[in-house]
Amino acid sequence: MEIAEFQRLISERYEKRDRQRGVPLTFMWFVEEVGELATALASDDKTNKAEEFADCLAWLCTLANISDVDLEKACEKYTKNQVDGFK
């Protein structure tokens, strides 16, 4: 599945509710998922790690959708070698 396809899927399923929630509260949900990923990374549970990575990606897509950002296009800076140095 391409990034744009996944972002569209998240949009179709959740965007109306996500826009009503707004960026600040949606960002808080995203940060909570990142915290759950941090906990999962400290464990040996590969299934849980995969679930938390998926949750983080879904919430990132949600934030992008309600911020009108096309993630696939945004990632072009990496796919087209437009990153200078390290951050």
N, CA, C and O atoms as a DFTB+ gen file, in Angstrom:
348 C
 N C O
     1  1       0.846      -1.176       0.000
     2  2       0.000       0.000       0.000
     3  2       0.896       1.245       0.000
     4  3       1.866       1.321       0.754
     5  1       0.568       2.187      -0.829
     6  2       1.297       3.457      -0.901
     7  2       0.866       4.370       0.249
     8  3      -0.224       4.215       0.801
     9  1       1.723       5.312       0.600
    10  2       1.412       6.246       1.674
    11  2       0.113       6.993       1.386
    12  3      -0.739       7.124       2.265
    13  1      -0.037       7.479       0.169
    14  2      -1.240       8.245      -0.186
    15  2      -2.498       7.397      -0.044
    16  3      -3.543       7.890       0.381
    17  1      -2.395       6.137      -0.396
    18  2      -3.552       5.239      -0.281
    19  2      -3.941       5.050       1.187
    20  3      -5.124       5.073       1.528
    21  1      -2.952       4.864       2.044
    22  2      -3.243       4.715       3.473
    23  2      -3.820       6.003       4.035
    24  3      -4.764       5.964       4.825
    25  1      -3.268       7.146       3.642
    26  2      -3.781       8.424       4.127
    27  2      -5.229       8.614       3.688
    28  3      -6.050       9.109       4.460
    29  1      -5.547       8.228       2.463
    30  2      -6.936       8.320       1.985
    31  2      -7.861       7.407       2.796
    32  3      -8.972       7.801       3.150
    33  1      -7.404       6.203       3.082
    34  2      -8.195       5.258       3.869
    35  2      -8.509       5.846       5.241
    36  3      -9.650       5.785       5.700
    37  1      -7.504       6.410       5.888
    38  2      -7.714       7.046       7.192
    39  2      -8.690       8.210       7.052
    40  3      -9.557       8.398       7.905
    41  1      -8.556       8.983       5.993
    42  2      -9.465      10.103       5.755
    43  2     -10.907       9.633       5.600
    44  3     -11.820      10.180       6.219
    45  1     -11.098       8.622       4.773
    46  2     -12.455       8.118       4.518
    47  2     -13.117       7.609       5.791
    48  3     -14.321       7.782       5.979
    49  1     -12.352       6.997       6.645
    50  2     -12.918       6.401       7.854
    51  2     -13.084       7.391       8.998
    52  3     -14.038       7.285       9.769
    53  1     -12.175       8.348       9.123
    54  2     -12.129       9.131      10.362
    55  2     -12.114      10.648      10.223
    56  3     -12.276      11.346      11.224
    57  1     -11.925      11.183       9.018
    58  2     -11.635      12.614       8.907
    59  2     -12.742      13.519       9.431
    60  3     -12.445      14.540      10.051
    61  1     -13.991      13.183       9.207
    62  2     -15.072      14.063       9.668
    63  2     -14.984      14.251      11.181
    64  3     -15.033      15.377      11.676
    65  1     -14.856      13.157      11.901
    66  2     -14.751      13.229      13.360
    67  2     -13.443      13.906      13.782
    68  3     -13.417      14.686      14.734
    69  1     -12.362      13.598      13.063
    70  2     -11.060      14.173      13.406
    71  2     -11.063      15.688      13.242
    72  3     -10.499      16.396      14.076
    73  1     -11.684      16.193      12.188
    74  2     -11.750      17.647      11.988
    75  2     -12.562      18.304      13.102
    76  3     -12.241      19.408      13.542
    77  1     -13.614      17.623      13.556
    78  2     -14.416      18.164      14.656
    79  2     -13.597      18.243      15.939
    80  3     -13.750      19.178      16.724
    81  1     -12.723      17.249      16.149
    82  2     -11.864      17.221      17.343
    83  2     -10.836      18.343      17.276
    84  3     -10.524      18.966      18.291
    85  1     -10.307      18.604      16.074
    86  2      -9.334      19.665      15.889
    87  2      -7.896      19.200      16.085
    88  3      -7.630      18.124      16.619
    89  1      -6.988      20.046      15.636
    90  2      -5.558      19.708      15.660
    91  2      -5.019      19.559      17.084
    92  3      -4.340      18.569      17.355
    93  1      -5.283      20.487      18.006
    94  2      -4.670      20.343      19.334
    95  2      -5.015      19.027      20.037
    96  3      -4.126      18.363      20.569
    97  1      -6.279      18.649      20.045
    98  2      -6.666      17.401      20.714
    99  2      -6.192      16.176      19.938
   100  3      -5.827      15.163      20.534
   101  1      -6.198      16.268      18.622
   102  2      -5.702      15.157      17.809
   103  2      -4.213      14.975      18.025
   104  3      -3.728      13.845      18.075
   105  1      -3.485      16.068      18.152
   106  2      -2.061      15.977      18.434
   107  2      -1.824      15.292      19.775
   108  3      -0.882      14.512      19.912
   109  1      -2.659      15.573      20.754
   110  2      -2.518      14.920      22.057
   111  2      -2.708      13.404      21.929
   112  3      -1.992      12.634      22.568
   113  1      -3.674      12.974      21.103
   114  2      -3.865      11.536      20.861
   115  2      -2.616      10.947      20.206
   116  3      -2.174       9.856      20.566
   117  1      -2.056      11.674      19.249
   118  2      -0.849      11.219      18.566
   119  2       0.298      11.049      19.564
   120  3       0.998      10.037      19.546
   121  1       0.484      12.039      20.428
   122  2       1.562      11.980      21.413
   123  2       1.353      10.798      22.362
   124  3       2.314      10.136      22.754
   125  1       0.114      10.538      22.725
   126  2      -0.170       9.373      23.567
   127  2       0.264       8.089      22.866
   128  3       0.845       7.202      23.490
   129  1      -0.019       7.993      21.571
   130  2       0.387       6.805      20.811
   131  2       1.906       6.703      20.716
   132  3       2.453       5.601      20.765
   133  1       2.589       7.831      20.583
   134  2       4.053       7.815      20.559
   135  2       4.572       7.309      21.902
   136  3       5.549       6.562      21.941
   137  1       3.943       7.699      22.984
   138  2       4.321       7.201      24.307
   139  2       4.129       5.692      24.405
   140  3       4.964       4.989      24.975
   141  1       3.028       5.200      23.849
   142  2       2.787       3.752      23.851
   143  2       3.833       3.035      23.002
   144  3       4.254       1.928      23.334
   145  1       4.251       3.668      21.905
   146  2       5.313       3.089      21.082
   147  2       6.621       3.047      21.862
   148  3       7.356       2.062      21.787
   149  1       6.915       4.096      22.602
   150  2       8.138       4.126      23.405
   151  2       8.155       2.972      24.401
   152  3       9.183       2.322      24.593
   153  1       7.027       2.726      25.024
   154  2       6.934       1.612      25.967
   155  2       7.111       0.284      25.243
   156  3       7.815      -0.603      25.727
   157  1       6.479       0.147      24.093
   158  2       6.583      -1.096      23.326
   159  2       8.012      -1.354      22.866
   160  3       8.468      -2.497      22.855
   161  1       8.711      -0.300      22.490
   162  2      10.095      -0.449      22.035
   163  2      11.016      -0.961      23.143
   164  3      12.046      -1.577      22.870
   165  1      10.642      -0.703      24.374
   166  2      11.449      -1.159      25.509
   167  2      11.165      -2.616      25.870
   168  3      11.803      -3.172      26.764
   169  1      10.211      -3.231      25.178
   170  2       9.850      -4.620      25.476
   171  2      10.331      -5.548      24.367
   172  3      10.895      -5.112      23.363
   173  1      10.096      -6.822      24.574
   174  2      10.440      -7.825      23.563
   175  2       9.213      -8.281      22.783
   176  3       9.288      -9.250      22.028
   177  1       8.094      -7.600      22.954
   178  2       6.828      -7.999      22.322
   179  2       6.736      -7.399      20.907
   180  3       6.316      -6.255      20.734
   181  1       7.131      -8.183      19.914
   182  2       7.146      -7.699      18.523
   183  2       5.753      -7.381      18.014
   184  3       5.579      -6.449      17.228
   185  1       4.766      -8.137      18.448
   186  2       3.385      -7.883      18.011
   187  2       2.922      -6.516      18.493
   188  3       2.328      -5.748      17.736
   189  1       3.201      -6.218      19.767
   190  2       2.813      -4.924      20.321
   191  2       3.558      -3.786      19.643
   192  3       2.977      -2.733      19.382
   193  1       4.850      -3.989      19.351
   194  2       5.619      -2.963      18.644
   195  2       4.978      -2.647      17.300
   196  3       4.810      -1.481      16.943
   197  1       4.619      -3.692      16.555
   198  2       3.999      -3.492      15.241
   199  2       2.683      -2.736      15.374
   200  3       2.401      -1.839      14.580
   201  1       1.878      -3.090      16.368
   202  2       0.600      -2.409      16.587
   203  2       0.807      -0.930      16.886
   204  3       0.088      -0.076      16.365
   205  1       1.786      -0.635      17.719
   206  2       2.017       0.762      18.096
   207  2       2.607       1.575      16.948
   208  3       2.291       2.756      16.806
   209  1       3.465       0.956      16.122
   210  2       3.931       1.659      14.924
   211  2       2.747       1.988      14.019
   212  3       2.652       3.096      13.489
   213  1       1.849       1.023      13.845
   214  2       0.675       1.247      12.998
   215  2      -0.206       2.358      13.557
   216  3      -0.697       3.204      12.810
   217  1      -0.402       2.351      14.872
   218  2      -1.215       3.395      15.499
   219  2      -0.590       4.773      15.288
   220  3      -1.292       5.737      14.984
   221  1       0.729       4.863      15.450
   222  2       1.408       6.155      15.256
   223  2       1.261       6.635      13.817
   224  3       1.017       7.817      13.572
   225  1       1.408       5.716      12.870
   226  2       1.260       6.095      11.463
   227  2      -0.165       6.562      11.175
   228  3      -0.363       7.547      10.464
   229  1      -1.153       5.863      11.721
   230  2      -2.552       6.248      11.495
   231  2      -2.833       7.634      12.068
   232  3      -3.480       8.454      11.416
   233  1      -2.350       7.903      13.286
   234  2      -2.575       9.213      13.885
   235  2      -1.792      10.302      13.170
   236  3      -2.253      11.441      13.089
   237  1      -0.617       9.972      12.652
   238  2       0.136      10.941      11.852
   239  2      -0.645      11.288      10.584
   240  3      -0.710      12.452      10.189
   241  1      -1.232      10.284       9.955
   242  2      -2.072      10.536       8.774
   243  2      -3.268      11.396       9.139
   244  3      -3.653      12.285       8.379
   245  1      -3.854      11.138      10.292
   246  2      -4.986      11.938      10.751
   247  2      -4.578      13.400      10.893
   248  3      -5.273      14.296      10.414
   249  1      -3.444      13.633      11.554
   250  2      -2.969      15.012      11.707
   251  2      -2.700      15.657      10.353
   252  3      -3.031      16.824      10.139
   253  1      -2.104      14.903       9.446
   254  2      -1.838      15.439       8.109
   255  2      -3.148      15.777       7.404
   256  3      -3.263      16.831       6.778
   257  1      -4.129      14.891       7.501
   258  2      -5.412      15.132       6.836
   259  2      -6.078      16.402       7.324
   260  3      -6.532      17.218       6.521
   261  1      -6.141      16.576       8.637
   262  2      -6.849      17.754       9.151
   263  2      -6.002      19.016       9.065
   264  3      -6.482      20.118       9.331
   265  1      -4.732      18.845       8.690
   266  2      -3.855      19.993       8.442
   267  2      -3.659      20.231       6.951
   268  3      -2.870      21.084       6.546
   269  1      -4.390      19.461       6.134
   270  2      -4.338      19.578       4.672
   271  2      -2.920      19.379       4.127
   272  3      -2.456      20.139       3.277
   273  1      -2.246      18.350       4.630
   274  2      -0.899      18.001       4.180
   275  2      -0.944      16.635       3.512
   276  3      -1.453      15.673       4.087
   277  1      -0.420      16.554       2.316
   278  2      -0.276      15.298       1.584
   279  2       1.058      14.694       2.009
   280  3       2.117      15.182       1.614
   281  1       1.010      13.634       2.812
   282  2       2.239      13.052       3.352
   283  2       3.163      12.504       2.271
   284  3       4.383      12.641       2.358
   285  1       2.579      11.888       1.260
   286  2       3.426      11.342       0.202
   287  2       4.216      12.455      -0.481
   288  3       5.405      12.308      -0.762
   289  1       3.542      13.557      -0.741
   290  2       4.223      14.696      -1.361
   291  2       5.252      15.290      -0.392
   292  3       6.349      15.671      -0.799
   293  1       4.894      15.362       0.872
   294  2       5.822      15.899       1.870
   295  2       7.082      15.043       1.974
   296  3       8.167      15.563       2.232
   297  1       6.941      13.738       1.774
   298  2       8.094      12.826       1.872
   299  2       9.011      12.898       0.662
   300  3      10.072      12.275       0.653
   301  1       8.620      13.643      -0.351
   302  2       9.459      13.757      -1.541
   303  2      10.830      14.345      -1.220
   304  3      11.793      14.094      -1.945
   305  1      10.928      15.109      -0.166
   306  2      12.242      15.654       0.181
   307  2      13.221      14.523       0.482
   308  3      14.429      14.700       0.324
   309  1      12.728      13.377       0.910
   310  2      13.581      12.210       1.150
   311  2      13.720      11.344      -0.087
   312  3      14.801      10.827      -0.367
   313  1      12.634      11.183      -0.830
   314  2      12.676      10.301      -1.999
   315  2      13.381      10.938      -3.178
   316  3      13.811      10.239      -4.095
   317  1      13.505      12.260      -3.167
   318  2      14.168      12.957      -4.262
   319  2      15.506      13.548      -3.831
   320  3      16.018      14.484      -4.445
   321  1      16.059      12.981      -2.759
   322  2      17.377      13.372      -2.257
   323  2      17.522      14.876      -2.042
   324  3      18.502      15.484      -2.473
   325  1      16.543      15.461      -1.376
   326  2      16.581      16.896      -1.115
   327  2      16.919      17.214       0.335
   328  3      16.712      18.338       0.792
   329  1      17.440      16.225       1.062
   330  2      17.801      16.449       2.457
   331  2      19.301      16.728       2.514
   332  3      20.121      15.943       2.038
   333  1      19.627      17.863       3.109
   334  2      21.033      18.237       3.253
   335  2      21.495      17.921       4.675
   336  3      20.917      18.414       5.644
   337  1      22.518      17.111       4.795
   338  2      23.105      16.824       6.094
   339  2      22.205      16.018       7.001
   340  3      21.270      15.354       6.553
   341  1      22.504      16.087       8.278
   342  2      21.763      15.350       9.299
   343  2      21.070      16.322      10.229
   344  3      21.532      17.442      10.446
   345  1      19.948      15.872      10.776
   346  2      19.231      16.704      11.744
   347  2      19.265      16.030      13.081
   348  3      18.720      16.555      14.051
